[in-house]
Amino acid sequence: MAAIEPRREPPPGDKNVHSGHKATPILALPKGLVDEGEKAEQTAVREVREETGVEAELVSKLTDIKYFYVRTWSDKQRVFKIVSFFLLLYRSGRIGEISEEMRIEVERALWLPLEEAAEKLTYKGEREVVRKAQEYVRAHPELQASPAPPPKPRERA
């Protein structure tokens, strides 16, 4: 399963920053805003490509997650959000090969084994999405015969 570590600025006064330790990384699923004229399915495929570097094809919608958050970067308004999650099948590309423009949003992209992803993702709702993906893949064994993605290229020193 493709996951990302979103780039984030440490909160003011975070002691880990001053001590030289990095804050605990967030691991999340790729997602983003639906562009004008785009369907949610198209957004999912585009966001996976932009945030992870891999091309994938739509298999099935898994679920919607609905939640509120407080906009901390501007007017402190409470915002209601619905995020649709889809199961996609890897087709090509290398994880982590993302554009420099996306580095503003994404620290890194990585593969997580599907069986381990629910324990590794940060957000409870996304862990539930992984469980739905696991159920879907178990019920559709033909998906397990698809080609494995290539490993992430080695980083140069």
Disulfide bonds with the S-S distance in Angstrom:
none
